[in-house]
Amino acid sequence: MKPIVKGSIITGLYLGILTCLCLSIIVAVHEKTYETFVKTAEKERLNKQMAEMLPGIKYNNDLIKSCKLYSDDTITNGEEYEFYTAYKKGRPVGYIIRSNTMKGYGGAIELLTSINAKGEILQVVIVSQHETPGLGDRVLPANSNWLEEFRGASLYNRKKFAITKDGGDFTYVTGATVTPRAIVNAEKALLEYFSKKGNRMISDKSCIQND
């Protein structure tokens, strides 16, 4: 093979390899950029959703980064669940706490509750449930405004933190007392836990994983 032809082939191979390498780098950079974009968008969405759970609360920190893990035999059944703390100038002004109860008619009910620094409930969201359609699931926002009864509720402004059938002032649907009772009792247990902590949630275990 003539030297010129051989040299051209080698040069072509080098160019081919270099082109493939460049394309691989471009693809990798594109994927990383897209992944970063998706994570940023998801973070913004979560921050917006959580901000909506803290009506009237002014804070100046990133709620996602404040995420900590806690565990309690009563309100998380020993599992590690998340809580988020809203700060204003370094002072905690609100919390968003995930908990659960196994006493629903269909088993586990997971809840997300926002509480202000005074120990008053701001909002309750049912994260997951397995209640009977048409009965237990009447507590869902799509079927009623029952969860609104928790707004402003605390251990100190209720004659008894229970459904009316048990002597309290939280309503319930006739024939479907198990689900409302389970949720009300779960919220009471959460407030009692919160109160025992001095109206603070404290943990050294972050739920944020470093990339």
N, CA and C atoms as a LAMMPS dump frame, in Angstrom:
ITEM: TIMESTEP
0
ITEM: NUMBER OF ATOMS
633
ITEM: BOX BOUNDS ff ff ff
-5.0000000000000000e+02 5.0000000000000000e+02
-5.0000000000000000e+02 5.0000000000000000e+02
-5.0000000000000000e+02 5.0000000000000000e+02
ITEM: ATOMS id mol type element x y z
1 1 1 N 0.855 -1.196 0
2 1 2 C 0 0 0
3 1 3 C 0.889 1.244 0
4 2 1 N 0.551 2.193 -0.865
5 2 2 C 1.363 3.394 -0.961
6 2 3 C 1.272 4.2 0.336
7 3 1 N 2.373 4.871 0.745
8 3 2 C 2.397 5.647 1.993
9 3 3 C 1.301 6.696 2.053
10 4 1 N 0.996 7.339 0.902
11 4 2 C -0.019 8.407 0.907
12 4 3 C -1.394 7.834 1.221
13 5 1 N -1.692 6.674 0.576
14 5 2 C -2.989 6.037 0.801
15 5 3 C -3.103 5.562 2.248
16 6 1 N -2.005 4.942 2.726
17 6 2 C -1.997 4.445 4.099
18 6 3 C -2.193 5.582 5.09
19 7 1 N -1.524 6.697 4.832
20 7 2 C -1.645 7.854 5.711
21 7 3 C -3.055 8.405 5.71
22 8 1 N -3.696 8.383 4.551
23 8 2 C -5.07 8.887 4.452
24 8 3 C -6.03 8.016 5.245
25 9 1 N -5.809 6.708 5.199
26 9 2 C -6.667 5.781 5.941
27 9 3 C -6.521 5.997 7.437
28 10 1 N -5.274 6.129 7.898
29 10 2 C -5.013 6.35 9.324
30 10 3 C -5.633 7.664 9.781
31 11 1 N -5.463 8.703 8.95
32 11 2 C -6.041 10.007 9.282
33 11 3 C -7.563 9.92 9.378
34 12 1 N -8.131 9.153 8.442
35 12 2 C -9.587 8.975 8.444
36 12 3 C -10.063 8.266 9.69
37 13 1 N -9.307 7.253 10.105
38 13 2 C -9.665 6.538 11.324
39 13 3 C -9.607 7.448 12.54
40 14 1 N -8.544 8.241 12.62
41 14 2 C -8.405 9.186 13.729
42 14 3 C -9.569 10.185 13.754
43 15 1 N -9.933 10.679 12.572
44 15 2 C -11.031 11.637 12.481
45 15 3 C -12.351 10.996 12.901
46 16 1 N -12.518 9.726 12.5
47 16 2 C -13.737 9.007 12.864
48 16 3 C -13.85 8.828 14.358
49 17 1 N -12.724 8.416 14.963
50 17 2 C -12.703 8.233 16.42
51 17 3 C -12.956 9.552 17.134
52 18 1 N -12.312 10.627 16.638
53 18 2 C -12.478 11.945 17.241
54 18 3 C -13.923 12.418 17.132
55 19 1 N -14.568 12.149 15.981
56 19 2 C -15.961 12.536 15.772
57 19 3 C -16.882 11.81 16.75
58 20 1 N -16.643 10.498 16.901
59 20 2 C -17.447 9.707 17.835
60 20 3 C -17.283 10.208 19.264
61 21 1 N -16.034 10.544 19.622
62 21 2 C -15.761 11.041 20.964
63 21 3 C -16.481 12.359 21.209
64 22 1 N -16.434 13.248 20.204
65 22 2 C -17.095 14.545 20.332
66 22 3 C -18.61 14.383 20.478
67 23 1 N -19.161 13.463 19.669
68 23 2 C -20.598 13.212 19.738
69 23 3 C -20.991 12.672 21.109
70 24 1 N -20.162 11.78 21.663
71 24 2 C -20.437 11.206 22.981
72 24 3 C -20.45 12.285 24.045
73 25 1 N -19.496 13.212 23.939
74 25 2 C -19.415 14.311 24.911
75 25 3 C -20.634 15.208 24.795
76 26 1 N -21.042 15.507 23.544
77 26 2 C -22.207 16.365 23.318
78 26 3 C -23.468 15.728 23.901
79 27 1 N -23.631 14.414 23.647
80 27 2 C -24.797 13.693 24.156
81 27 3 C -24.795 13.693 25.686
82 28 1 N -23.624 13.43 26.277
83 28 2 C -23.511 13.384 27.739
84 28 3 C -23.843 14.739 28.35
85 29 1 N -23.322 15.809 27.743
86 29 2 C -23.586 17.159 28.24
87 29 3 C -25.07 17.494 28.112
88 30 1 N -25.65 17.092 26.959
89 30 2 C -27.078 17.342 26.739
90 30 3 C -27.928 16.616 27.784
91 31 1 N -27.593 15.342 28.042
92 31 2 C -28.357 14.566 29.015
93 31 3 C -28.224 15.156 30.408
94 32 1 N -27.015 15.592 30.766
95 32 2 C -26.787 16.187 32.078
96 32 3 C -27.558 17.49 32.202
97 33 1 N -27.544 18.305 31.136
98 33 2 C -28.271 19.575 31.143
99 33 3 C -29.771 19.329 31.297
100 34 1 N -30.281 18.333 30.564
101 34 2 C -31.707 18.008 30.625
102 34 3 C -32.07 17.506 32.02
103 35 1 N -31.201 16.651 32.575
104 35 2 C -31.444 16.108 33.914
105 35 3 C -31.488 17.233 34.941
106 36 1 N -30.563 18.187 34.813
107 36 2 C -30.533 19.333 35.722
108 36 3 C -31.796 20.171 35.576
109 37 1 N -32.24 20.353 34.321
110 37 2 C -33.451 21.125 34.046
111 37 3 C -34.665 20.47 34.698
112 38 1 N -34.766 19.129 34.531
113 38 2 C -35.891 18.393 35.096
114 38 3 C -35.885 18.492 36.616
115 39 1 N -34.708 18.304 37.227
116 39 2 C -34.61 18.379 38.681
117 39 3 C -34.985 19.762 39.184
118 40 1 N -34.541 20.802 38.459
119 40 2 C -34.847 22.173 38.854
120 40 3 C -36.345 22.438 38.765
121 41 1 N -36.955 21.969 37.664
122 41 2 C -38.396 22.154 37.469
123 41 3 C -39.193 21.416 38.548
124 42 1 N -38.756 20.186 38.871
125 42 2 C -39.438 19.395 39.896
126 42 3 C -39.303 20.065 41.261
127 43 1 N -38.13 20.592 41.539
128 43 2 C -37.891 21.27 42.815
129 43 3 C -38.78 22.505 42.935
130 44 1 N -38.88 23.266 41.849
131 44 2 C -39.717 24.463 41.861
132 44 3 C -41.184 24.093 42.071
133 45 1 N -41.615 22.988 41.443
134 45 2 C -42.997 22.539 41.582
135 45 3 C -43.292 22.141 43.031
136 46 1 N -42.349 21.38 43.635
137 46 2 C -42.537 20.938 45.014
138 46 3 C -42.531 22.122 45.982
139 47 1 N -41.622 23.066 45.738
140 47 2 C -41.569 24.248 46.596
141 47 3 C -42.868 25.042 46.524
142 48 1 N -43.441 25.131 45.315
143 48 2 C -44.7 25.85 45.133
144 48 3 C -45.838 25.142 45.862
145 49 1 N -45.877 23.798 45.738
146 49 2 C -46.927 23.028 46.397
147 49 3 C -46.842 23.176 47.912
148 50 1 N -45.62 23.126 48.441
149 50 2 C -45.461 23.229 49.887
150 50 3 C -45.758 24.64 50.385
151 51 1 N -45.416 25.628 49.562
152 51 2 C -45.721 27.006 49.943
153 51 3 C -47.224 27.194 50.087
154 52 1 N -48.002 26.499 49.25
155 52 2 C -49.462 26.582 49.325
156 52 3 C -49.999 25.951 50.611
157 53 1 N -49.189 25.088 51.232
158 53 2 C -49.602 24.472 52.494
159 53 3 C -49.267 25.34 53.702
160 54 1 N -48.649 26.491 53.456
161 54 2 C -48.282 27.39 54.548
162 54 3 C -48.927 28.76 54.334
163 55 1 N -50.251 28.809 54.214
164 55 2 C -50.923 30.085 53.966
165 55 3 C -50.699 31.08 55.103
166 56 1 N -50.323 32.301 54.723
167 56 2 C -50.105 33.347 55.723
168 56 3 C -48.757 33.29 56.41
169 57 1 N -47.951 32.278 56.099
170 57 2 C -46.633 32.137 56.72
171 57 3 C -45.573 32.744 55.8
172 58 1 N -44.827 33.708 56.32
173 58 2 C -43.743 34.316 55.552
174 58 3 C -42.428 33.676 55.987
175 59 1 N -41.706 33.148 55.023
176 59 2 C -40.425 32.499 55.329
177 59 3 C -39.428 32.831 54.223
178 60 1 N -38.14 32.594 54.49
179 60 2 C -37.121 32.977 53.515
180 60 3 C -36.074 31.879 53.291
181 61 1 N -36.473 30.631 53.464
182 61 2 C -35.544 29.538 53.209
183 61 3 C -36.104 28.589 52.161
184 62 1 N -35.264 27.699 51.679
185 62 2 C -35.659 26.688 50.7
186 62 3 C -36.248 25.501 51.464
187 63 1 N -37.542 25.264 51.297
188 63 2 C -38.198 24.193 52.044
189 63 3 C -37.64 22.817 51.7
190 64 1 N -37.317 22.599 50.426
191 64 2 C -36.789 21.297 50.014
192 64 3 C -35.498 20.985 50.765
193 65 1 N -34.618 21.961 50.863
194 65 2 C -33.337 21.747 51.539
195 65 3 C -33.493 21.58 53.047
196 66 1 N -34.63 21.981 53.576
197 66 2 C -34.837 21.865 55.026
198 66 3 C -35.296 20.468 55.43
199 67 1 N -35.517 19.6 54.455
200 67 2 C -36.087 18.277 54.719
201 67 3 C -35.253 17.441 55.691
202 68 1 N -35.923 16.932 56.725
203 68 2 C -35.301 16.047 57.708
204 68 3 C -36.162 14.805 57.882
205 69 1 N -35.58 13.764 58.459
206 69 2 C -36.307 12.528 58.71
207 69 3 C -36.538 12.348 60.211
208 70 1 N -37.698 11.84 60.565
209 70 2 C -37.994 11.547 61.96
210 70 3 C -38.757 10.229 62.025
211 71 1 N -38.815 9.655 63.185
212 71 2 C -39.514 8.382 63.358
213 71 3 C -40.172 8.353 64.725
214 72 1 N -41.392 7.811 64.778
215 72 2 C -42.115 7.697 66.039
216 72 3 C -43.043 6.497 65.951
217 73 1 N -43.113 5.722 67.01
218 73 2 C -43.937 4.502 66.989
219 73 3 C -45.418 4.798 66.788
220 74 1 N -45.868 5.955 67.279
221 74 2 C -47.294 6.276 67.202
222 74 3 C -47.705 6.903 65.877
223 75 1 N -46.975 7.908 65.442
224 75 2 C -47.431 8.667 64.267
225 75 3 C -46.758 8.288 62.949
226 76 1 N -45.739 7.441 63.003
227 76 2 C -45.167 6.944 61.743
228 76 3 C -45.043 5.425 61.75
229 77 1 N -45.541 4.805 62.816
230 77 2 C -45.435 3.351 62.981
231 77 3 C -43.988 2.861 62.84
232 78 1 N -43.079 3.663 63.367
233 78 2 C -41.668 3.289 63.379
234 78 3 C -40.927 3.562 62.09
235 79 1 N -41.622 3.997 61.059
236 79 2 C -40.963 4.29 59.786
237 79 3 C -40.386 5.699 59.798
238 80 1 N -39.394 5.941 58.943
239 80 2 C -38.824 7.271 58.826
240 80 3 C -39.644 8.087 57.83
241 81 1 N -40.14 9.223 58.289
242 81 2 C -40.937 10.106 57.441
243 81 3 C -40.306 11.493 57.408
244 82 1 N -40.702 12.278 56.409
245 82 2 C -40.11 13.597 56.223
246 82 3 C -40.863 14.692 56.976
247 83 1 N -40.107 15.725 57.339
248 83 2 C -40.733 16.972 57.768
249 83 3 C -39.887 18.124 57.24
250 84 1 N -40.566 19.223 56.948
251 84 2 C -39.921 20.401 56.374
252 84 3 C -40.156 21.585 57.305
253 85 1 N -39.15 22.428 57.453
254 85 2 C -39.256 23.56 58.365
255 85 3 C -39.116 24.868 57.605
256 86 1 N -40.069 25.767 57.817
257 86 2 C -40.016 27.099 57.222
258 86 3 C -39.382 28.043 58.241
259 87 1 N -38.367 28.791 57.809
260 87 2 C -37.661 29.712 58.699
261 87 3 C -37.836 31.157 58.243
262 88 1 N -37.898 32.058 59.189
263 88 2 C -37.869 33.495 58.915
264 88 3 C -36.751 34.083 59.753
265 89 1 N -35.674 34.478 59.085
266 89 2 C -34.494 35.03 59.754
267 89 3 C -33.954 34.054 60.8
268 90 1 N -33.917 32.779 60.442
269 90 2 C -33.351 31.757 61.319
270 90 3 C -34.298 31.221 62.367
271 91 1 N -35.512 31.744 62.424
272 91 2 C -36.484 31.301 63.433
273 91 3 C -37.56 30.447 62.771
274 92 1 N -37.834 29.244 63.297
275 92 2 C -38.87 28.391 62.695
276 92 3 C -40.254 29.027 62.833
277 93 1 N -40.971 29.103 61.702
278 93 2 C -42.299 29.723 61.722
279 93 3 C -43.397 28.768 61.226
280 94 1 N -42.989 27.622 60.709
281 94 2 C -43.979 26.666 60.221
282 94 3 C -43.345 25.337 59.862
283 95 1 N -44.175 24.299 59.826
284 95 2 C -43.692 22.951 59.524
285 95 3 C -44.664 22.233 58.596
286 96 1 N -44.12 21.361 57.781
287 96 2 C -44.931 20.444 56.991
288 96 3 C -44.453 19.048 57.354
289 97 1 N -45.358 18.226 57.881
290 97 2 C -44.976 16.943 58.466
291 97 3 C -45.768 15.798 57.839
292 98 1 N -45.072 14.762 57.422
293 98 2 C -45.755 13.585 56.889
294 98 3 C -45.889 12.551 58.002
295 99 1 N -47.052 11.922 58.075
296 99 2 C -47.301 10.905 59.102
297 99 3 C -48.266 9.876 58.54
298 100 1 N -48.583 8.86 59.335
299 100 2 C -49.57 7.887 58.867
300 100 3 C -50.33 7.266 60.031
301 101 1 N -51.412 6.629 59.693
302 101 2 C -52.182 5.859 60.666
303 101 3 C -52.594 4.558 60.004
304 102 1 N -52.572 3.493 60.757
305 102 2 C -52.971 2.186 60.229
306 102 3 C -54.419 1.87 60.581
307 103 1 N -55.146 2.849 61.106
308 103 2 C -56.492 2.588 61.613
309 103 3 C -57.615 2.987 60.657
310 104 1 N -57.275 3.2 59.401
311 104 2 C -58.319 3.465 58.423
312 104 3 C -59.104 2.194 58.158
313 105 1 N -60.302 2.316 57.627
314 105 2 C -61.124 1.133 57.346
315 105 3 C -60.422 0.223 56.35
316 106 1 N -59.667 0.844 55.425
317 106 2 C -58.941 0.066 54.42
318 106 3 C -57.468 -0.085 54.736
319 107 1 N -57.09 0.264 55.96
320 107 2 C -55.681 0.122 56.341
321 107 3 C -54.984 1.466 56.466
322 108 1 N -53.787 1.549 55.916
323 108 2 C -52.944 2.736 56.081
324 108 3 C -53.51 3.973 55.387
325 109 1 N -53.407 5.105 56.088
326 109 2 C -53.729 6.408 55.529
327 109 3 C -52.522 7.299 55.78
328 110 1 N -51.94 7.832 54.707
329 110 2 C -50.792 8.72 54.848
330 110 3 C -51.262 10.166 54.77
331 111 1 N -50.719 10.979 55.665
332 111 2 C -51.151 12.372 55.782
333 111 3 C -49.984 13.335 55.695
334 112 1 N -50.266 14.51 55.187
335 112 2 C -49.291 15.594 55.155
336 112 3 C -49.962 16.774 55.852
337 113 1 N -49.347 17.242 56.93
338 113 2 C -49.958 18.273 57.765
339 113 3 C -49.03 19.474 57.915
340 114 1 N -49.584 20.661 57.726
341 114 2 C -48.792 21.874 57.97
342 114 3 C -49.254 22.491 59.287
343 115 1 N -48.284 22.925 60.08
344 115 2 C -48.536 23.461 61.42
345 115 3 C -47.735 24.741 61.597
346 116 1 N -48.332 25.747 62.242
347 116 2 C -47.555 26.954 62.521
348 116 3 C -46.806 26.809 63.839
349 117 1 N -46.035 27.819 64.18
350 117 2 C -45.19 27.738 65.377
351 117 3 C -46.005 27.698 66.668
352 118 1 N -47.294 28.044 66.59
353 118 2 C -48.151 28.009 67.773
354 118 3 C -48.784 26.635 67.996
355 119 1 N -48.538 25.733 67.073
356 119 2 C -49.133 24.411 67.205
357 119 3 C -50.532 24.323 66.626
358 120 1 N -50.855 25.228 65.704
359 120 2 C -52.165 25.225 65.052
360 120 3 C -52.047 24.621 63.652
361 121 1 N -52.988 23.768 63.308
362 121 2 C -52.976 23.145 61.981
363 121 3 C -53.371 24.17 60.925
364 122 1 N -52.596 24.203 59.862
365 122 2 C -52.899 25.088 58.745
366 122 3 C -53.646 24.338 57.647
367 123 1 N -53.195 23.122 57.395
368 123 2 C -53.815 22.336 56.323
369 123 3 C -53.489 20.859 56.506
370 124 1 N -54.423 20.011 56.086
371 124 2 C -54.215 18.563 56.096
372 124 3 C -54.479 18.028 54.692
373 125 1 N -53.541 17.237 54.196
374 125 2 C -53.671 16.627 52.874
375 125 3 C -53.565 15.11 53.03
376 126 1 N -54.47 14.397 52.401
377 126 2 C -54.388 12.934 52.403
378 126 3 C -53.511 12.517 51.229
379 127 1 N -52.348 11.964 51.544
380 127 2 C -51.386 11.572 50.511
381 127 3 C -51.807 10.27 49.846
382 128 1 N -52.236 9.304 50.653
383 128 2 C -52.698 8.025 50.108
384 128 3 C -53.686 7.386 51.068
385 129 1 N -54.625 6.607 50.521
386 129 2 C -55.623 5.933 51.332
387 129 3 C -56.228 4.774 50.534
388 130 1 N -56.884 3.88 51.243
389 130 2 C -57.501 2.716 50.604
390 130 3 C -58.919 2.529 51.137
391 131 1 N -59.585 3.665 51.365
392 131 2 C -60.922 3.613 51.964
393 131 3 C -61.989 3.219 50.937
394 132 1 N -63.112 2.763 51.449
395 132 2 C -64.2 2.281 50.594
396 132 3 C -64.819 3.424 49.786
397 133 1 N -64.87 3.29 48.46
398 133 2 C -65.502 4.33 47.629
399 133 3 C -66.955 4.549 48.047
400 134 1 N -67.334 5.811 48.194
401 134 2 C -68.702 6.126 48.568
402 134 3 C -68.933 6.183 50.064
403 135 1 N -67.98 5.695 50.847
404 135 2 C -68.096 5.735 52.305
405 135 3 C -66.888 6.453 52.909
406 136 1 N -65.826 5.7 53.169
407 136 2 C -64.64 6.291 53.776
408 136 3 C -64.011 7.389 52.946
409 137 1 N -64.115 7.28 51.614
410 137 2 C -63.447 8.274 50.778
411 137 3 C -64.235 9.584 50.674
412 138 1 N -65.335 9.704 51.451
413 138 2 C -66.084 10.96 51.461
414 138 3 C -65.284 12.09 52.098
415 139 1 N -64.222 11.741 52.805
416 139 2 C -63.402 12.778 53.435
417 139 3 C -62.469 13.439 52.426
418 140 1 N -62.331 12.889 51.231
419 140 2 C -61.446 13.448 50.224
420 140 3 C -61.984 14.773 49.691
421 141 1 N -61.092 15.695 49.335
422 141 2 C -61.522 17.005 48.811
423 141 3 C -62.438 16.908 47.595
424 142 1 N -62.278 15.861 46.807
425 142 2 C -63.126 15.702 45.622
426 142 3 C -64.577 15.41 45.996
427 143 1 N -64.778 14.942 47.228
428 143 2 C -66.128 14.546 47.661
429 143 3 C -66.738 15.437 48.734
430 144 1 N -65.906 16.189 49.437
431 144 2 C -66.414 17.072 50.493
432 144 3 C -65.325 18.056 50.907
433 145 1 N -65.701 18.997 51.76
434 145 2 C -64.711 19.94 52.3
435 145 3 C -64.396 19.602 53.758
436 146 1 N -64.54 18.338 54.112
437 146 2 C -64.356 17.91 55.497
438 146 3 C -62.984 18.266 56.063
439 147 1 N -61.945 18.149 55.26
440 147 2 C -60.593 18.432 55.745
441 147 3 C -60.42 19.891 56.162
442 148 1 N -61.301 20.763 55.669
443 148 2 C -61.228 22.172 56.042
444 148 3 C -61.476 22.372 57.537
445 149 1 N -62.112 21.404 58.181
446 149 2 C -62.407 21.525 59.61
447 149 3 C -61.138 21.564 60.468
448 150 1 N -60.019 21.149 59.882
449 150 2 C -58.767 21.134 60.65
450 150 3 C -58.079 22.497 60.67
451 151 1 N -58.45 23.383 59.762
452 151 2 C -57.771 24.68 59.696
453 151 3 C -57.901 25.434 61.013
454 152 1 N -56.764 25.78 61.601
455 152 2 C -56.746 26.517 62.859
456 152 3 C -56.907 25.663 64.095
457 153 1 N -57.129 24.363 63.911
458 153 2 C -57.333 23.478 65.065
459 153 3 C -56.04 23.246 65.836
460 154 1 N -56.144 23.203 67.141
461 154 2 C -55 22.881 67.997
462 154 3 C -55.509 22.1 69.199
463 155 1 N -54.59 21.666 70.033
464 155 2 C -54.98 20.928 71.236
465 155 3 C -55.668 21.839 72.244
466 156 1 N -55.543 23.17 72.056
467 156 2 C -56.004 24.109 73.068
468 156 3 C -57.31 24.811 72.694
469 157 1 N -57.735 24.687 71.45
470 157 2 C -58.972 25.376 71.078
471 157 3 C -60.096 24.419 70.69
472 158 1 N -59.96 23.165 71.093
473 158 2 C -61.013 22.187 70.888
474 158 3 C -61.404 21.606 72.251
475 159 1 N -62.704 21.536 72.522
476 159 2 C -63.13 20.988 73.821
477 159 3 C -62.645 19.545 73.952
478 160 1 N -62.633 18.844 72.83
479 160 2 C -62.076 17.504 72.777
480 160 3 C -61.696 17.236 71.318
481 161 1 N -60.434 16.892 71.096
482 161 2 C -59.963 16.692 69.732
483 161 3 C -60.43 15.314 69.27
484 162 1 N -61.683 15.268 68.802
485 162 2 C -62.293 14.002 68.404
486 162 3 C -63.498 14.296 67.518
487 163 1 N -64.038 13.247 66.897
488 163 2 C -65.259 13.428 66.116
489 163 3 C -66.43 13.595 67.086
490 164 1 N -67.531 14.154 66.608
491 164 2 C -68.673 14.441 67.483
492 164 3 C -69.216 13.187 68.17
493 165 1 N -69.152 12.056 67.491
494 165 2 C -69.648 10.813 68.085
495 165 3 C -68.851 10.43 69.319
496 166 1 N -67.589 10.906 69.391
497 166 2 C -66.733 10.609 70.544
498 166 3 C -66.648 11.788 71.502
499 167 1 N -67.566 12.766 71.343
500 167 2 C -67.593 13.899 72.263
501 167 3 C -66.83 15.124 71.798
502 168 1 N -66.275 15.075 70.58
503 168 2 C -65.536 16.208 70.047
504 168 3 C -66.393 17.061 69.131
505 169 1 N -65.735 17.891 68.289
506 169 2 C -66.511 18.752 67.397
507 169 3 C -66.146 18.601 65.921
508 170 1 N -65.445 17.527 65.576
509 170 2 C -65.194 17.227 64.166
510 170 3 C -66.341 16.362 63.658
511 171 1 N -66.949 16.773 62.576
512 171 2 C -68.104 16.046 62.061
513 171 3 C -67.691 14.724 61.412
514 172 1 N -68.676 13.919 61.104
515 172 2 C -68.442 12.656 60.416
516 172 3 C -69.712 12.296 59.652
517 173 1 N -69.574 11.379 58.713
518 173 2 C -70.707 10.947 57.909
519 173 3 C -71.297 9.7 58.544
520 174 1 N -72.609 9.704 58.755
521 174 2 C -73.268 8.539 59.339
522 174 3 C -72.987 7.294 58.499
523 175 1 N -72.567 6.245 59.182
524 175 2 C -72.241 5.013 58.473
525 175 3 C -70.801 4.94 58.024
526 176 1 N -70.053 6.017 58.27
527 176 2 C -68.64 6.015 57.865
528 176 3 C -67.819 6.756 58.916
529 177 1 N -67.797 6.205 60.112
530 177 2 C -67.094 6.864 61.221
531 177 3 C -65.63 6.452 61.331
532 178 1 N -65.279 5.304 60.798
533 178 2 C -63.925 4.775 60.988
534 178 3 C -62.873 5.702 60.389
535 179 1 N -63.073 6.126 59.158
536 179 2 C -62.075 6.955 58.477
537 179 3 C -61.904 8.321 59.147
538 180 1 N -62.996 9.078 59.392
539 180 2 C -62.834 10.365 60.077
540 180 3 C -62.195 10.214 61.458
541 181 1 N -62.61 9.191 62.199
542 181 2 C -62.032 8.962 63.529
543 181 3 C -60.526 8.692 63.423
544 182 1 N -60.135 7.889 62.452
545 182 2 C -58.721 7.553 62.28
546 182 3 C -57.894 8.798 61.964
547 183 1 N -58.417 9.656 61.095
548 183 2 C -57.676 10.854 60.703
549 183 3 C -57.618 11.862 61.847
550 184 1 N -58.745 12.079 62.517
551 184 2 C -58.769 13.015 63.654
552 184 3 C -57.825 12.546 64.757
553 185 1 N -57.867 11.275 65.087
554 185 2 C -56.976 10.748 66.126
555 185 3 C -55.508 10.836 65.707
556 186 1 N -55.246 10.651 64.403
557 186 2 C -53.869 10.748 63.902
558 186 3 C -53.367 12.185 64.016
559 187 1 N -54.247 13.147 63.704
560 187 2 C -53.85 14.553 63.803
561 187 3 C -53.65 14.956 65.265
562 188 1 N -54.474 14.421 66.144
563 188 2 C -54.305 14.697 67.569
564 188 3 C -52.959 14.151 68.054
565 189 1 N -52.621 12.94 67.644
566 189 2 C -51.35 12.327 68.047
567 189 3 C -50.166 13.134 67.516
568 190 1 N -50.315 13.648 66.308
569 190 2 C -49.242 14.469 65.727
570 190 3 C -49.068 15.762 66.521
571 191 1 N -50.158 16.409 66.877
572 191 2 C -50.072 17.646 67.658
573 191 3 C -49.492 17.391 69.042
574 192 1 N -49.833 16.252 69.63
575 192 2 C -49.277 15.906 70.941
576 192 3 C -47.77 15.673 70.832
577 193 1 N -47.354 15.002 69.775
578 193 2 C -45.923 14.778 69.544
579 193 3 C -45.216 16.115 69.359
580 194 1 N -45.822 16.987 68.556
581 194 2 C -45.273 18.306 68.278
582 194 3 C -45.157 19.122 69.566
583 195 1 N -46.183 19.041 70.406
584 195 2 C -46.195 19.777 71.667
585 195 3 C -45.104 19.279 72.622
586 196 1 N -44.918 17.961 72.661
587 196 2 C -43.886 17.386 73.537
588 196 3 C -42.486 17.821 73.114
589 197 1 N -42.337 18.138 71.835
590 197 2 C -41.04 18.595 71.328
591 197 3 C -40.852 20.095 71.548
592 198 1 N -41.785 20.703 72.293
593 198 2 C -41.686 22.136 72.528
594 198 3 C -42.097 22.933 71.311
595 199 1 N -43.096 22.407 70.587
596 199 2 C -43.563 23.022 69.344
597 199 3 C -42.419 23.206 68.346
598 200 1 N -41.547 22.199 68.31
599 200 2 C -40.445 22.191 67.339
600 200 3 C -40.259 20.761 66.84
601 201 1 N -39.813 20.648 65.619
602 201 2 C -39.42 19.356 65.065
603 201 3 C -37.914 19.414 64.872
604 202 1 N -37.197 18.492 65.493
605 202 2 C -35.738 18.521 65.44
606 202 3 C -35.201 17.154 65.018
607 203 1 N -34.267 17.161 64.075
608 203 2 C -33.615 15.93 63.635
609 203 3 C -32.299 16.284 62.962
610 204 1 N -31.308 15.437 63.147
611 204 2 C -30.013 15.64 62.5
612 204 3 C -29.9 14.857 61.195
613 205 1 N -30.937 14.088 60.877
614 205 2 C -30.885 13.225 59.702
615 205 3 C -31.567 13.872 58.508
616 206 1 N -30.773 14.281 57.544
617 206 2 C -31.327 14.933 56.352
618 206 3 C -31.882 13.885 55.385
619 207 1 N -32.938 14.249 54.669
620 207 2 C -33.475 13.332 53.669
621 207 3 C -33.034 13.755 52.274
622 208 1 N -32.119 14.708 52.184
623 208 2 C -31.575 15.15 50.895
624 208 3 C -30.326 14.352 50.593
625 209 1 N -30.329 13.678 49.458
626 209 2 C -29.171 12.91 49.041
627 209 3 C -28.288 13.771 48.146
628 210 1 N -27.019 13.777 48.449
629 210 2 C -26.075 14.537 47.631
630 210 3 C -25.8 13.802 46.334
631 211 1 N -25.809 14.553 45.215
632 211 2 C -25.516 13.94 43.912
633 211 3 C -24.043 13.619 43.803
